[in-house]
Amino acid sequence: MGADLVWSISAAAVTAALVMGATALVARRQGRVAVVDVSWGSGFVLVAVVCALLALLRDTGDPLRTVFLTAIVAVWGSRLAWHIHRRTAGHTDEDPRYEKVLGGSLSQVGMGRAVRKVFAVQGVALTIIALPVAVGVVGETRWWPLVVLGGVLWIVGLVFESVGDAQLAAYRARPRESRPQVLDTGLWRFTRHPNYFGDACVWWGVWLAGGLATGWVAGLATLVAPIAMTFFLVYATGARLIEKTMMQRPGYPEYAARTSFFVPLPPRRA
């Protein structure tokens, strides 16, 4: 498995680098770094497909689990990329999250800083987070029940993410004067970030199915993947950055006082 593992991880790293390199060129042409959000989901799809094809061509791993891992990553990544593309199509302004990371707009800080602070970082993060897939497609399946459990957790995550996004889109589509100050119904009643929570569940599920199901050594070696994804979702470019802006909006501090930040919980009393 050693040589096959090196080939698979190397293929994941090269694919991630190519994806982020191409995204940097698009960002330079459009003048905004936020285009990387679309490449984030689609990048995982490409990495999974490349690693799976390499594993099948080299006749290594468990073909059934290889197809399963590729399918769940492809469904998740394609949905995420399409959702973000549809939501941001036609936008010309920069995402405030990236302005904060860069210290200004792309035109102000230059492409070199954007590559160092965003594209290179996300390329490395994509490679690390994809480790359960790169390992899973070349390893033998030791514990099939963990593959099933990972699939169940993946479904839970995809439901939270897709339903949460749909509820937010419906809220934003309502006339501003007739909608509540904050969205506090549906999944948003139990967590302030159901879409991010769903993302985390998806990748803990992928780790169970692709990493831990391969064995304890593979599980421990790839544990960094769901931890890194959760860190990104909560701290790096996710919920914490959004909260800094949202706390300035009327009604949001009261909503935050009664609603769980990340993990869904019953609302607290005011």
Secondary structure, DSSP 4 states (H G I P E B T S, - for coil): -HHHHHHHHHHHHHHHHHHHHHHHHHHHHHT-GGGHHHHHHHHHHHHHHHHHHHHHHTT-S-HHHHHHHHHHHHHHHHHHHHHHHHHHTT--SPPHHHHHHHTS-HHHH-HHHHIIIIIHHHHHHHHHHTHHHHHHTTS--S-HHHHHHHHHHHHHHHHHHHHHHHHHHHHHHS-GGGS-SS--SGGGGT-S-HHHHHHHHHHHHHHHHHTGGG-HHHHHHTTHHHHHHHHIIIIISSHHHHHHHHTTSTTHHHHHHHS-SSS--PPPP-
